[in-house]
C-alpha cells in the first residue's frame, strides 16, 4: 500500500463519522450496515461532501508463508533454478495515479488548482482542473500532468507537465509553507525539494518553464495552504516561471480518488541479494539459500533451501607403462570423489500385524493337514547375499497349537526385479505400489521343531517370494517394508505355509566402487602381458547417482634390448683388462656382482663374464670369455695374488726359454731374508710355482720383495703384501 493511499485513508477515516451523520440525515430511506471494514472517504469536487470508496479488510493477522522448494542435489558444476512459492499473502491495492480536485479557496469562494501572478500589472489568473493526475514513482519522484482551464475564459487551456524530486519526510529549511486560513498539523507531511517542468497553452501560443520558489512543495493532510476544509489531503508549492509577465505561480491541489491501481506484489529478497521470485545459481560447493518475502501488510516469512553438490567420480588408470615383450605389468585404478555408500546386509525381522482381525502377530503360518500353526518371531534374520541369494534364519515360537520353538532355515534364489509370471502376490489389506519390489523365484529349506517330531522341507508355492514396501500382503499398516510368499510342504500336497515378515535394517556395509576394465575384469587392479602396444580402459561407477567415470592407460611393448660385449679376449697371466657395456642402460649387473658400466679384472684363469643391462624396464644379457695365456718373452714372472695372508699360498707364473733351476727368496724392505731360499726346477715354456708361506715364520703383515734368480744369475723381483 503506498504512502499516499495510507495518508488518504487516515484523512478519510477522520472524516467518516461526520460524513456518516450527514449521509444519514440526507438519506433517511437508506439503511447502512457497519461491518468490520475501513472506508476511503472521497470528497466531491466543489462540495464538502464525501462518499465511501474501496473497502479493505482490517484483519491484519499475518498468514504469509513461503516455500523455497525442495533441497537440490546434483553432481559436479551445474546451474539450478530456485523458485519461491508464496501462500497466505495479504491482498492490498496500490494506487498508481490519483485524480486531482479543485481547491476551494478559503475566504474567497473560488475554485482552482493553478494560480499565476503578473506582479508588475497586479494581474492574477486562476485555472481550474480538467484532468490533472498526480503520480508517485518508485524512484522517489512524482509528477503532476494534465490540463487546466482558465477560470475567466473556457477557451484557454494549459498543459501541465511538472516533475517533483528530492522526496523527504524531514522538514526542509524554510518549510512548511503556512496555511492562509486554517491551523494545520504538519506532522507526517511529505516534501519535494526539487521542482521542474513546463506549462504551455494547448494551442502552442504560450509556454514557460518553472522551478521551485520558497518553501518546498508539500503534501499531506492540510498541506494545501488555501483549501477551506481543515485537514484535507492535498498539496501546494510556489514556483518561479521563465515568463516575462507572469513570473511566479502556485499549485494548490487536493488529491482525489485513485484512477489507476494495481494489486500489491510480494517482495522477494534472496540471500544472494536478488529480488526476483526465481533465481539461477551455480555454486561450486554445497550452499544454503534463504529467501525472505514481505507482503503489502508488512507480513514477513522466510525459508531456506540447500543446494548440495556431490562430487562425481574421477578415476585414474595410472601412468602409461613400458614393458618388454613377455613381461607382465599391473594396472591399478585410483578413484576419487563421492562414490562410496552403504547397503543393508542384515535385517531384523518383525511380526506381521495381521490385517484380517489383528488377533495374530506372526511371521510364519503353516496349515498341516488342517492343523494351523501360527509362529511369532524370536530371532529371525533376513540377509541378502552378494551372489543374488537371500536367507531367512533363526527361531520362531508356535503359539497356537504346540507352544514350541521351531528353527527356520530358508534360502531364496533367482533374484530379479522383473515380476515373474503370476506375480506380484496381491496385497490383501490395501493398495500397494509394486514398482520397486524384488522377487525370488525359488525357495528351499526347512522349518523344524526343536526337540519335537515336526520337520518340514519347503519349496515355492504360487507367486514368487516378494520384497518391498507393502510386499507383506497381510500387514495392517500401509507401505511397511516387508516380504511374503507361499511355500509347499514337500511330500504333502494338501498342506502349505506362508512367510509374512516385516524388515528393518540392522547392519550396513560399505558398497564399494564397481570396476569394469576393457579386458572384462571387474577388480580394481589387473595384470596384463600384451604382445603389442595396447590401450586399456577402466570404467567405474558408484552409488551416488553421479554416473560413470572412465580413464585409459597405454602399455607400450618393446622387443627388449640387445648388445655385444665384443670378441673374446686373450690376456697374459696377471694382466688387467677392462670390460665395458657398449650401450647405456638404467642398471648394470656383472657376474662379478659389480653394477657399473665398466669393470676391470686381473687375469689368473680363463673365465666367462656375463653382463645384464636394464633400460626402460627391458633387459638384455651377453657373455665374454677372457682367456688366460702365459706370454713368452716377458722374461717374466707374474706373482699372484699380490695381497694374501701369511698362511696363504703364493703362485709364481714363469715363462722359460729353457728348462732350468731357479732360486726363490723372500725379503723384507730392508733386504733381510725372512725365510729359506727355495730351489725349483722349471720346465721350458710356461710353468707355475706354488709356495706355501707357512714355512716363512718371520713373515708378518707388511710389504715384501720376492726375488727369482735363474741359472744365469739374472734376478727378477716382484712385490707382495701380507695382510
HELIX and SHEET records of a PDB file:
HELIX    1   1 UNK A    3  UNK A   26  1                                  24    
HELIX    2   2 UNK A  693  UNK A  695  5                                   3    
SHEET    1   A 2 UNK A  37  UNK A  43  0                                        
SHEET    2   A 2 UNK A  50  UNK A  57 -1                                        
SHEET    1   B 2 UNK A  65  UNK A  67  0                                        
SHEET    2   B 2 UNK A  85  UNK A  87 -1                                        
SHEET    1   C 4 UNK A  72  UNK A  75  0                                        
SHEET    2   C 4 UNK A 300  UNK A 310  1                                        
SHEET    3   C 4 UNK A 287  UNK A 294 -1                                        
SHEET    4   C 4 UNK A 267  UNK A 270 -1                                        
SHEET    1   D 2 UNK A  80  UNK A  83  0                                        
SHEET    2   D 2 UNK A 278  UNK A 281 -1                                        
SHEET    1   E10 UNK A  93  UNK A 101  0                                        
SHEET    2   E10 UNK A 133  UNK A 136 -1                                        
SHEET    3   E10 UNK A 142  UNK A 150 -1                                        
SHEET    4   E10 UNK A 123  UNK A 129 -1                                        
SHEET    5   E10 UNK A 114  UNK A 118 -1                                        
SHEET    6   E10 UNK A 248  UNK A 263 -1                                        
SHEET    7   E10 UNK A 233  UNK A 241 -1                                        
SHEET    8   E10 UNK A 207  UNK A 212 -1                                        
SHEET    9   E10 UNK A 190  UNK A 201 -1                                        
SHEET   10   E10 UNK A 157  UNK A 168 -1                                        
SHEET    1   F 8 UNK A  93  UNK A 101  0                                        
SHEET    2   F 8 UNK A 133  UNK A 136 -1                                        
SHEET    3   F 8 UNK A 142  UNK A 150 -1                                        
SHEET    4   F 8 UNK A 123  UNK A 129 -1                                        
SHEET    5   F 8 UNK A 114  UNK A 118 -1                                        
SHEET    6   F 8 UNK A 248  UNK A 263 -1                                        
SHEET    7   F 8 UNK A 233  UNK A 241 -1                                        
SHEET    8   F 8 UNK A 217  UNK A 221 -1                                        
SHEET    1   G 2 UNK A 103  UNK A 105  0                                        
SHEET    2   G 2 UNK A 110  UNK A 112 -1                                        
SHEET    1   H 2 UNK A 314  UNK A 316  0                                        
SHEET    2   H 2 UNK A 334  UNK A 336 -1                                        
SHEET    1   I 4 UNK A 321  UNK A 324  0                                        
SHEET    2   I 4 UNK A 548  UNK A 558  1                                        
SHEET    3   I 4 UNK A 534  UNK A 541 -1                                        
SHEET    4   I 4 UNK A 514  UNK A 517 -1                                        
SHEET    1   J 2 UNK A 329  UNK A 332  0                                        
SHEET    2   J 2 UNK A 525  UNK A 528 -1                                        
SHEET    1   K10 UNK A 341  UNK A 350  0                                        
SHEET    2   K10 UNK A 381  UNK A 384 -1                                        
SHEET    3   K10 UNK A 390  UNK A 398 -1                                        
SHEET    4   K10 UNK A 371  UNK A 377 -1                                        
SHEET    5   K10 UNK A 364  UNK A 368 -1                                        
SHEET    6   K10 UNK A 496  UNK A 511 -1                                        
SHEET    7   K10 UNK A 481  UNK A 489 -1                                        
SHEET    8   K10 UNK A 455  UNK A 460 -1                                        
SHEET    9   K10 UNK A 438  UNK A 449 -1                                        
SHEET   10   K10 UNK A 404  UNK A 416 -1                                        
SHEET    1   L 8 UNK A 341  UNK A 350  0                                        
SHEET    2   L 8 UNK A 381  UNK A 384 -1                                        
SHEET    3   L 8 UNK A 390  UNK A 398 -1                                        
SHEET    4   L 8 UNK A 371  UNK A 377 -1                                        
SHEET    5   L 8 UNK A 364  UNK A 368 -1                                        
SHEET    6   L 8 UNK A 496  UNK A 511 -1                                        
SHEET    7   L 8 UNK A 481  UNK A 489 -1                                        
SHEET    8   L 8 UNK A 465  UNK A 469 -1                                        
SHEET    1   M 2 UNK A 352  UNK A 353  0                                        
SHEET    2   M 2 UNK A 361  UNK A 362 -1                                        
SHEET    1   N 4 UNK A 569  UNK A 572  0                                        
SHEET    2   N 4 UNK A 618  UNK A 629  1                                        
SHEET    3   N 4 UNK A 607  UNK A 615 -1                                        
SHEET    4   N 4 UNK A 587  UNK A 590 -1                                        
SHEET    1   O 2 UNK A 576  UNK A 580  0                                        
SHEET    2   O 2 UNK A 598  UNK A 602 -1                                        
SHEET    1   P 3 UNK A 637  UNK A 640  0                                        
SHEET    2   P 3 UNK A 649  UNK A 656 -1                                        
SHEET    3   P 3 UNK A 685  UNK A 692 -1                                        
SHEET    1   Q 5 UNK A 643  UNK A 644  0                                        
SHEET    2   Q 5 UNK A 715  UNK A 722  1                                        
SHEET    3   Q 5 UNK A 702  UNK A 709 -1                                        
SHEET    4   Q 5 UNK A 660  UNK A 667 -1                                        
SHEET    5   Q 5 UNK A 678  UNK A 682 -1                                        
END                                                                             
